[in-house]
Amino acid sequence: MHILIKTTDPVTVSAATAYLKSEGIEAFVFDVHMSVMEGGIGAFPRRVMVADEDLHRAREVMRLVEIETVEDE
């Protein structure tokens, strides 16, 4: 699995996962429940993850819809 997006913006996470799903790419959102620990202030970023074999296509989809991706960490 690779991190595709890391953001505190839930709208970006929602849009990205919807675009990926429409292209047949399964995305997993990590750190969703961190808001319970942080008090809901949005301080911790959520990560959108994709499988290794989908990374290149997922980055291309995000580029086309102008959502910034994370380079490999």
Phi and psi in radians as a Rosetta constraint file:
Dihedral C 1 N 2 CA 2 C 2 CIRCULARHARMONIC -2.266 0.35
Dihedral N 2 CA 2 C 2 N 3 CIRCULARHARMONIC 2.557 0.35
Dihedral C 2 N 3 CA 3 C 3 CIRCULARHARMONIC -1.316 0.35
Dihedral N 3 CA 3 C 3 N 4 CIRCULARHARMONIC 2.188 0.35
Dihedral C 3 N 4 CA 4 C 4 CIRCULARHARMONIC -1.705 0.35
Dihedral N 4 CA 4 C 4 N 5 CIRCULARHARMONIC -0.789 0.35
Dihedral C 4 N 5 CA 5 C 5 CIRCULARHARMONIC -2.381 0.35
Dihedral N 5 CA 5 C 5 N 6 CIRCULARHARMONIC 2.501 0.35
Dihedral C 5 N 6 CA 6 C 6 CIRCULARHARMONIC -2.335 0.35
Dihedral N 6 CA 6 C 6 N 7 CIRCULARHARMONIC 2.010 0.35
Dihedral C 6 N 7 CA 7 C 7 CIRCULARHARMONIC -2.710 0.35
Dihedral N 7 CA 7 C 7 N 8 CIRCULARHARMONIC 2.728 0.35
Dihedral C 7 N 8 CA 8 C 8 CIRCULARHARMONIC -1.663 0.35
Dihedral N 8 CA 8 C 8 N 9 CIRCULARHARMONIC -0.012 0.35
Dihedral C 8 N 9 CA 9 C 9 CIRCULARHARMONIC -1.577 0.35
Dihedral N 9 CA 9 C 9 N 10 CIRCULARHARMONIC 1.888 0.35
Dihedral C 9 N 10 CA 10 C 10 CIRCULARHARMONIC -1.151 0.35
Dihedral N 10 CA 10 C 10 N 11 CIRCULARHARMONIC -0.438 0.35
Dihedral C 10 N 11 CA 11 C 11 CIRCULARHARMONIC -1.187 0.35
Dihedral N 11 CA 11 C 11 N 12 CIRCULARHARMONIC -0.728 0.35
Dihedral C 11 N 12 CA 12 C 12 CIRCULARHARMONIC -1.099 0.35
Dihedral N 12 CA 12 C 12 N 13 CIRCULARHARMONIC -0.736 0.35
Dihedral C 12 N 13 CA 13 C 13 CIRCULARHARMONIC -1.063 0.35
Dihedral N 13 CA 13 C 13 N 14 CIRCULARHARMONIC -0.817 0.35
Dihedral C 13 N 14 CA 14 C 14 CIRCULARHARMONIC -1.096 0.35
Dihedral N 14 CA 14 C 14 N 15 CIRCULARHARMONIC -0.805 0.35
Dihedral C 14 N 15 CA 15 C 15 CIRCULARHARMONIC -1.111 0.35
Dihedral N 15 CA 15 C 15 N 16 CIRCULARHARMONIC -0.789 0.35
Dihedral C 15 N 16 CA 16 C 16 CIRCULARHARMONIC -1.070 0.35
Dihedral N 16 CA 16 C 16 N 17 CIRCULARHARMONIC -0.803 0.35
Dihedral C 16 N 17 CA 17 C 17 CIRCULARHARMONIC -1.143 0.35
Dihedral N 17 CA 17 C 17 N 18 CIRCULARHARMONIC -0.613 0.35
Dihedral C 17 N 18 CA 18 C 18 CIRCULARHARMONIC -1.168 0.35
Dihedral N 18 CA 18 C 18 N 19 CIRCULARHARMONIC -0.773 0.35
Dihedral C 18 N 19 CA 19 C 19 CIRCULARHARMONIC -1.087 0.35
Dihedral N 19 CA 19 C 19 N 20 CIRCULARHARMONIC -0.759 0.35
Dihedral C 19 N 20 CA 20 C 20 CIRCULARHARMONIC -1.113 0.35
Dihedral N 20 CA 20 C 20 N 21 CIRCULARHARMONIC -0.767 0.35
Dihedral C 20 N 21 CA 21 C 21 CIRCULARHARMONIC -1.054 0.35
Dihedral N 21 CA 21 C 21 N 22 CIRCULARHARMONIC -0.699 0.35
Dihedral C 21 N 22 CA 22 C 22 CIRCULARHARMONIC -1.125 0.35
Dihedral N 22 CA 22 C 22 N 23 CIRCULARHARMONIC -0.375 0.35
Dihedral C 22 N 23 CA 23 C 23 CIRCULARHARMONIC -1.717 0.35
Dihedral N 23 CA 23 C 23 N 24 CIRCULARHARMONIC 0.108 0.35
Dihedral C 23 N 24 CA 24 C 24 CIRCULARHARMONIC 1.370 0.35
Dihedral N 24 CA 24 C 24 N 25 CIRCULARHARMONIC 0.361 0.35
Dihedral C 24 N 25 CA 25 C 25 CIRCULARHARMONIC -1.830 0.35
Dihedral N 25 CA 25 C 25 N 26 CIRCULARHARMONIC 2.144 0.35
Dihedral C 25 N 26 CA 26 C 26 CIRCULARHARMONIC -1.421 0.35
Dihedral N 26 CA 26 C 26 N 27 CIRCULARHARMONIC 2.253 0.35
Dihedral C 26 N 27 CA 27 C 27 CIRCULARHARMONIC -2.090 0.35
Dihedral N 27 CA 27 C 27 N 28 CIRCULARHARMONIC 2.574 0.35
Dihedral C 27 N 28 CA 28 C 28 CIRCULARHARMONIC -2.132 0.35
Dihedral N 28 CA 28 C 28 N 29 CIRCULARHARMONIC 2.310 0.35
Dihedral C 28 N 29 CA 29 C 29 CIRCULARHARMONIC -1.788 0.35
Dihedral N 29 CA 29 C 29 N 30 CIRCULARHARMONIC 2.083 0.35
Dihedral C 29 N 30 CA 30 C 30 CIRCULARHARMONIC -1.766 0.35
Dihedral N 30 CA 30 C 30 N 31 CIRCULARHARMONIC 2.710 0.35
Dihedral C 30 N 31 CA 31 C 31 CIRCULARHARMONIC 1.269 0.35
Dihedral N 31 CA 31 C 31 N 32 CIRCULARHARMONIC 0.356 0.35
Dihedral C 31 N 32 CA 32 C 32 CIRCULARHARMONIC -1.101 0.35
Dihedral N 32 CA 32 C 32 N 33 CIRCULARHARMONIC -0.672 0.35
Dihedral C 32 N 33 CA 33 C 33 CIRCULARHARMONIC -1.529 0.35
Dihedral N 33 CA 33 C 33 N 34 CIRCULARHARMONIC 0.127 0.35
Dihedral C 33 N 34 CA 34 C 34 CIRCULARHARMONIC -1.152 0.35
Dihedral N 34 CA 34 C 34 N 35 CIRCULARHARMONIC -0.383 0.35
Dihedral C 34 N 35 CA 35 C 35 CIRCULARHARMONIC -1.080 0.35
Dihedral N 35 CA 35 C 35 N 36 CIRCULARHARMONIC -0.471 0.35
Dihedral C 35 N 36 CA 36 C 36 CIRCULARHARMONIC -1.128 0.35
Dihedral N 36 CA 36 C 36 N 37 CIRCULARHARMONIC -0.714 0.35
Dihedral C 36 N 37 CA 37 C 37 CIRCULARHARMONIC -1.363 0.35
Dihedral N 37 CA 37 C 37 N 38 CIRCULARHARMONIC -0.492 0.35
Dihedral C 37 N 38 CA 38 C 38 CIRCULARHARMONIC -1.630 0.35
Dihedral N 38 CA 38 C 38 N 39 CIRCULARHARMONIC -0.113 0.35
Dihedral C 38 N 39 CA 39 C 39 CIRCULARHARMONIC 1.470 0.35
Dihedral N 39 CA 39 C 39 N 40 CIRCULARHARMONIC 0.304 0.35
Dihedral C 39 N 40 CA 40 C 40 CIRCULARHARMONIC 1.320 0.35
Dihedral N 40 CA 40 C 40 N 41 CIRCULARHARMONIC 0.356 0.35
Dihedral C 40 N 41 CA 41 C 41 CIRCULARHARMONIC -1.582 0.35
Dihedral N 41 CA 41 C 41 N 42 CIRCULARHARMONIC -0.059 0.35
Dihedral C 41 N 42 CA 42 C 42 CIRCULARHARMONIC 1.296 0.35
Dihedral N 42 CA 42 C 42 N 43 CIRCULARHARMONIC 0.513 0.35
Dihedral C 42 N 43 CA 43 C 43 CIRCULARHARMONIC -1.409 0.35
Dihedral N 43 CA 43 C 43 N 44 CIRCULARHARMONIC -0.482 0.35
Dihedral C 43 N 44 CA 44 C 44 CIRCULARHARMONIC -1.751 0.35
Dihedral N 44 CA 44 C 44 N 45 CIRCULARHARMONIC 2.237 0.35
Dihedral C 44 N 45 CA 45 C 45 CIRCULARHARMONIC -1.260 0.35
Dihedral N 45 CA 45 C 45 N 46 CIRCULARHARMONIC 2.608 0.35
Dihedral C 45 N 46 CA 46 C 46 CIRCULARHARMONIC -1.621 0.35
Dihedral N 46 CA 46 C 46 N 47 CIRCULARHARMONIC 2.616 0.35
Dihedral C 46 N 47 CA 47 C 47 CIRCULARHARMONIC -2.019 0.35
Dihedral N 47 CA 47 C 47 N 48 CIRCULARHARMONIC 2.290 0.35
Dihedral C 47 N 48 CA 48 C 48 CIRCULARHARMONIC -1.729 0.35
Dihedral N 48 CA 48 C 48 N 49 CIRCULARHARMONIC 2.105 0.35
Dihedral C 48 N 49 CA 49 C 49 CIRCULARHARMONIC -1.966 0.35
Dihedral N 49 CA 49 C 49 N 50 CIRCULARHARMONIC 2.573 0.35
Dihedral C 49 N 50 CA 50 C 50 CIRCULARHARMONIC -2.335 0.35
Dihedral N 50 CA 50 C 50 N 51 CIRCULARHARMONIC 2.767 0.35
Dihedral C 50 N 51 CA 51 C 51 CIRCULARHARMONIC -1.165 0.35
Dihedral N 51 CA 51 C 51 N 52 CIRCULARHARMONIC 2.681 0.35
Dihedral C 51 N 52 CA 52 C 52 CIRCULARHARMONIC -0.895 0.35
Dihedral N 52 CA 52 C 52 N 53 CIRCULARHARMONIC -0.795 0.35
Dihedral C 52 N 53 CA 53 C 53 CIRCULARHARMONIC -1.238 0.35
Dihedral N 53 CA 53 C 53 N 54 CIRCULARHARMONIC -0.252 0.35
Dihedral C 53 N 54 CA 54 C 54 CIRCULARHARMONIC -1.761 0.35
Dihedral N 54 CA 54 C 54 N 55 CIRCULARHARMONIC -0.080 0.35
Dihedral C 54 N 55 CA 55 C 55 CIRCULARHARMONIC -1.035 0.35
Dihedral N 55 CA 55 C 55 N 56 CIRCULARHARMONIC -0.853 0.35
Dihedral C 55 N 56 CA 56 C 56 CIRCULARHARMONIC -1.076 0.35
Dihedral N 56 CA 56 C 56 N 57 CIRCULARHARMONIC -0.848 0.35
Dihedral C 56 N 57 CA 57 C 57 CIRCULARHARMONIC -1.102 0.35
Dihedral N 57 CA 57 C 57 N 58 CIRCULARHARMONIC -0.698 0.35
Dihedral C 57 N 58 CA 58 C 58 CIRCULARHARMONIC -1.110 0.35
Dihedral N 58 CA 58 C 58 N 59 CIRCULARHARMONIC -0.724 0.35
Dihedral C 58 N 59 CA 59 C 59 CIRCULARHARMONIC -1.114 0.35
Dihedral N 59 CA 59 C 59 N 60 CIRCULARHARMONIC -0.663 0.35
Dihedral C 59 N 60 CA 60 C 60 CIRCULARHARMONIC -1.141 0.35
Dihedral N 60 CA 60 C 60 N 61 CIRCULARHARMONIC -0.740 0.35
Dihedral C 60 N 61 CA 61 C 61 CIRCULARHARMONIC -1.071 0.35
Dihedral N 61 CA 61 C 61 N 62 CIRCULARHARMONIC -0.785 0.35
Dihedral C 61 N 62 CA 62 C 62 CIRCULARHARMONIC -1.135 0.35
Dihedral N 62 CA 62 C 62 N 63 CIRCULARHARMONIC -0.637 0.35
Dihedral C 62 N 63 CA 63 C 63 CIRCULARHARMONIC -1.111 0.35
Dihedral N 63 CA 63 C 63 N 64 CIRCULARHARMONIC -0.736 0.35
Dihedral C 63 N 64 CA 64 C 64 CIRCULARHARMONIC -1.130 0.35
Dihedral N 64 CA 64 C 64 N 65 CIRCULARHARMONIC -0.560 0.35
Dihedral C 64 N 65 CA 65 C 65 CIRCULARHARMONIC -1.740 0.35
Dihedral N 65 CA 65 C 65 N 66 CIRCULARHARMONIC 0.149 0.35
Dihedral C 65 N 66 CA 66 C 66 CIRCULARHARMONIC 1.063 0.35
Dihedral N 66 CA 66 C 66 N 67 CIRCULARHARMONIC 0.766 0.35
Dihedral C 66 N 67 CA 67 C 67 CIRCULARHARMONIC -1.891 0.35
Dihedral N 67 CA 67 C 67 N 68 CIRCULARHARMONIC 2.173 0.35
Dihedral C 67 N 68 CA 68 C 68 CIRCULARHARMONIC -1.228 0.35
Dihedral N 68 CA 68 C 68 N 69 CIRCULARHARMONIC 2.345 0.35
Dihedral C 68 N 69 CA 69 C 69 CIRCULARHARMONIC -1.863 0.35
Dihedral N 69 CA 69 C 69 N 70 CIRCULARHARMONIC 2.899 0.35
Dihedral C 69 N 70 CA 70 C 70 CIRCULARHARMONIC -1.657 0.35
Dihedral N 70 CA 70 C 70 N 71 CIRCULARHARMONIC 2.364 0.35
Dihedral C 70 N 71 CA 71 C 71 CIRCULARHARMONIC -1.309 0.35
Dihedral N 71 CA 71 C 71 N 72 CIRCULARHARMONIC 2.791 0.35
Dihedral C 71 N 72 CA 72 C 72 CIRCULARHARMONIC -0.952 0.35
Dihedral N 72 CA 72 C 72 N 73 CIRCULARHARMONIC 2.356 0.35
